[in-house]
Amino acid sequence: MTAPLHAAPPRAAEGCLFPAPPPSPPALPEAGARQQALSALEQRYPGLWRAGQLGRAGAAAVCPTGYDALSAELPGGGWPAGGLTELLTTQGGAGEMRLLLPALRTLAEAGRRIALVAPPYLPNAMGLAAAGLPARQCYWVRPPAGSARAAQQADMLWAAEQVLRSQAFGGVLVWLPAARPEALRRLQVLAQAGDAVAWAMRPAAALRESSPAVLRLLLAPLPGNVLSITFHKRRGPVRDTPLLLRLDGMAAATRTAAWPVPAGAPALPEPLAQSSQLSSDAVLDRGAPAAPAPGRPAAQLA
């Protein structure tokens, strides 16, 4: 009689039914070693920052804001040089020029030129000089009179690009009531190729649009010379509450420097365009782009 067949159990050495356990994960480094590794990465790549801390300026310098509370909230401790900053306002003359005056004075004291591209009101030479901005260092770029609004906007965008491309200015302020993201991207690329501090003044409604600017701030005036600053984009953690910043007061004779006098206001000293310190006859020809400064080639745009 034949005995029933049974499968022989596997030998323990083969491990078919009981595979070897996976190798243990490597031990995590100690807190000190982990911190050293993170610090080494930050030193090697200055553009990196952790979500809970403000980013650093990297290779580019920053321009002091003149306000300690604001500087403490900005990456690098100042306005980014070599990058575009957007200042969005709920109304014209919200205090944006008074906010920027300390930085503009710093640039002027360093001998840098300042360009005002398409400001909404007439700049005032005597008011700017009283605020510490000599007229010989300030350049006013305005669109040709009588042209259509769309043509004026295109001309002013082109002019701002040429100002940045020239790398001859330390501060560039451009007012953009309307601008497409690709236009702002060109300004950001050109600003990144140089060391100018560039500000774009835009309406608060532009918050609904994307922007390549490295810094976006919403400005709203409050009683008592207080400016509310909401941080909508920065290289650092989210700040839920606005920063309330008390601005320096301006004398009535220099209020155009704070920015500026609306139509119908009492007359103030003669505007920059009529000052003997500034030629108002220069014309920017869109067919003749400005050449980059020697040794500092600007980025080529597609």
C-alpha positions in Angstrom: 0.0 0.0 0.0 1.4 3.3 -1.0 1.7 6.0 1.7 0.2 9.5 1.0 2.6 12.1 -0.3 3.3 15.2 1.9 5.4 18.1 0.9 8.5 18.3 3.0 8.7 21.4 5.1 11.4 23.9 3.9 14.6 24.1 5.7 15.0 26.9 8.1 18.1 28.0 6.4 16.3 28.8 3.1 14.0 31.4 4.8 11.2 30.9 2.3 8.4 31.3 4.8 10.2 33.7 7.1 12.1 36.3 5.0 14.8 38.3 6.7 13.6 41.6 8.2 14.5 44.8 6.3 17.6 46.7 7.4 17.1 49.2 10.1 16.9 52.9 8.9 20.0 54.9 9.6 20.0 56.8 12.8 18.9 60.4 12.6 21.7 62.9 13.2 21.7 64.8 16.4 20.1 68.2 16.6 23.5 69.9 16.5 24.6 68.0 13.5 21.3 68.7 11.7 21.6 72.4 12.4 25.1 72.4 11.0 24.0 70.7 7.9 21.2 73.2 7.4 23.6 76.1 8.0 25.9 74.7 5.4 23.1 74.5 2.8 22.1 78.1 3.6 25.7 79.3 3.1 26.1 77.4 -0.1 22.7 78.5 -1.6 21.9 82.0 -0.3 18.5 81.9 -2.1 17.2 79.2 0.2 15.3 80.0 3.3 13.2 78.0 5.8 9.4 78.6 5.9 9.6 80.0 9.4 12.2 82.6 8.8 12.8 85.6 6.5 14.8 85.0 3.4 18.1 86.6 2.9 19.0 89.1 0.2 21.6 86.6 -1.3 24.2 88.2 -3.5 22.3 91.4 -4.1 22.4 94.3 -1.6 19.4 95.9 0.0 18.5 99.6 0.4 17.7 100.7 4.0 14.0 101.6 4.4 14.6 104.2 7.1 12.0 102.5 9.3 13.2 99.9 11.8 9.8 98.2 12.1 9.5 97.8 8.3 13.1 96.7 7.8 12.6 93.9 10.4 9.8 92.5 8.2 11.7 92.5 4.9 14.2 89.8 3.7 17.7 91.2 4.1 16.4 94.1 6.2 15.6 96.5 3.4 14.2 97.1 -0.1 15.5 94.5 -2.5 18.1 95.8 -5.0 18.1 93.8 -8.2 14.4 93.0 -7.9 11.0 94.5 -8.4 8.8 95.6 -5.5 5.1 96.2 -6.0 3.4 98.9 -3.9 -0.4 98.6 -4.3 -2.5 101.4 -3.1 -6.1 101.8 -2.3 -6.0 105.4 -3.4 -3.5 107.8 -5.0 -1.3 109.6 -2.5 -1.7 107.0 0.2 1.8 107.8 1.6 3.9 105.8 -0.8 6.3 108.6 -1.5 6.8 109.4 2.2 7.4 105.7 2.7 10.1 105.7 0.1 11.7 109.1 0.9 14.4 107.7 3.3 15.5 105.1 0.7 15.5 107.7 -2.1 17.6 110.0 0.1 20.1 107.2 0.7 20.4 106.6 -3.0 20.8 110.3 -3.7 23.5 110.7 -1.1 25.4 107.8 -2.7 25.3 109.8 -6.0 22.8 107.5 -7.7 20.2 108.8 -10.2 16.5 108.4 -9.6 13.9 108.0 -12.3 10.2 108.8 -12.0 8.4 107.1 -14.9 4.8 108.3 -15.6 4.0 109.7 -12.1 0.3 110.7 -11.8 1.1 114.3 -10.8 3.8 116.9 -11.6 7.0 116.4 -9.6 8.2 119.5 -7.8 11.8 120.4 -8.0 11.9 122.6 -4.9 9.9 120.2 -2.8 12.1 117.2 -3.8 15.2 119.2 -3.0 13.8 120.2 0.4 13.2 116.5 1.0 16.8 115.7 0.2 16.5 114.7 -3.5 18.5 117.2 -5.6 16.8 117.9 -8.9 19.9 117.2 -10.9 19.7 113.6 -9.8 16.0 113.1 -10.5 14.7 112.3 -14.0 11.0 112.6 -14.9 9.8 110.4 -17.8 6.4 111.3 -19.2 4.4 110.1 -22.2 3.8 112.3 -25.2 0.8 114.6 -24.9 -2.2 113.8 -26.9 -1.5 110.1 -27.4 -4.1 107.4 -26.5 -4.0 105.9 -23.1 -3.0 102.4 -24.4 -0.2 104.0 -26.4 1.0 106.0 -23.3 1.0 102.8 -21.2 3.1 101.0 -23.8 5.5 103.9 -24.1 6.0 104.1 -20.4 6.6 100.4 -20.0 9.2 100.6 -22.8 10.8 103.6 -21.1 11.0 101.8 -17.8 12.6 98.9 -19.5 15.2 101.1 -21.1 15.9 102.9 -17.7 16.6 99.5 -16.1 18.5 98.2 -19.0 20.9 101.2 -19.0 21.9 100.3 -15.4 22.6 104.0 -14.9 20.0 104.6 -12.1 20.0 103.6 -8.5 16.2 104.0 -8.0 13.4 103.5 -10.5 9.8 104.3 -9.7 7.2 103.4 -12.4 3.4 104.0 -12.1 1.4 101.2 -13.8 -2.4 101.7 -13.7 -2.6 98.5 -15.8 0.0 96.0 -16.8 0.0 92.4 -18.0 2.1 89.8 -16.1 4.5 89.4 -19.0 5.3 93.1 -18.9 6.1 92.9 -15.1 8.2 89.8 -15.8 10.3 91.8 -18.2 10.8 94.5 -15.6 11.8 91.9 -13.0 14.3 90.3 -15.4 15.9 93.6 -16.2 16.0 94.6 -12.5 17.6 91.3 -11.6 20.3 92.0 -14.1 21.4 95.2 -12.3 21.5 96.7 -8.8 18.8 99.2 -9.0 16.0 99.4 -6.5 12.8 99.2 -8.6 9.3 100.0 -7.4 6.1 99.6 -9.4 3.1 101.6 -8.2 -0.2 99.7 -9.0 -3.8 99.9 -7.8 -5.0 97.5 -5.1 -7.2 95.7 -7.7 -4.0 94.2 -9.2 -3.9 91.8 -6.2 -6.2 89.6 -8.2 -3.5 89.1 -10.7 -0.3 87.1 -10.4 3.0 88.9 -10.3 6.7 88.0 -10.6 7.7 90.8 -8.2 9.8 89.6 -5.3 7.9 91.8 -2.8 4.2 92.9 -2.9 2.9 95.3 -0.3 -0.6 96.8 0.0 -0.7 100.3 1.4 -3.7 102.0 3.0 -3.6 105.4 4.8 -5.0 105.7 8.4 -5.6 108.8 10.5 -2.6 110.4 12.3 0.0 109.9 9.5 -0.2 106.1 9.9 0.2 103.8 7.0 -1.2 100.3 7.1 1.2 97.8 5.2 -0.1 94.4 4.4 2.5 91.8 3.3 1.0 89.9 0.4 4.2 88.4 -1.0 7.7 88.2 0.5 10.4 85.6 1.0 9.4 84.5 4.4 6.6 83.4 6.7 3.0 84.7 6.3 2.1 87.7 8.3 -1.6 87.8 9.0 -1.8 91.3 10.5 -0.8 94.5 8.8 2.1 96.6 10.0 1.0 100.0 11.2 3.8 102.4 10.4 3.8 106.1 11.5 5.3 108.2 8.7 7.2 111.4 9.1 5.2 114.6 8.7 5.8 116.8 5.7 5.7 120.6 5.6 3.0 122.1 3.4 5.7 123.7 1.1 7.2 120.3 0.4 4.1 118.2 0.2 4.7 117.4 -3.5 7.7 115.4 -2.4 5.4 113.4 -0.2 3.4 112.8 -3.2 2.0 115.2 -4.6 -0.7 117.9 -5.2 -3.9 116.9 -6.9 -5.6 119.1 -9.4 -7.1 122.3 -8.0 -4.8 122.5 -5.0 -3.0 125.8 -4.2 0.0 126.5 -6.4 3.4 125.3 -5.2 6.9 125.9 -6.6 7.6 125.2 -10.2 7.6 121.6 -11.3 10.7 119.7 -12.3 9.9 120.0 -16.0 10.3 123.8 -15.8 13.4 123.8 -13.6 16.7 125.0 -15.1 18.4 122.0 -13.4 16.6 119.5 -15.7 16.2 119.4 -19.4 12.6 118.7 -20.5 13.4 118.5 -24.2 15.0 115.1 -24.2 13.0 112.5 -26.2 13.2 108.8 -25.8 13.0 107.1 -29.2 11.6 103.6 -29.1 13.7 102.8 -32.1 17.0 103.4 -30.3 17.2 101.3 -27.2 19.7 102.3 -24.5 23.0 100.4 -24.4 23.9 98.6 -21.2 26.7 100.0 -19.0 30.2 98.7 -19.8 31.0 95.5 -17.9 27.4 95.0 -16.7 25.6 93.4 -19.7 21.8 93.4 -19.2 19.8 90.3 -19.7 18.6 89.6 -23.2 14.8 89.4 -23.5 13.1 87.0 -25.9 
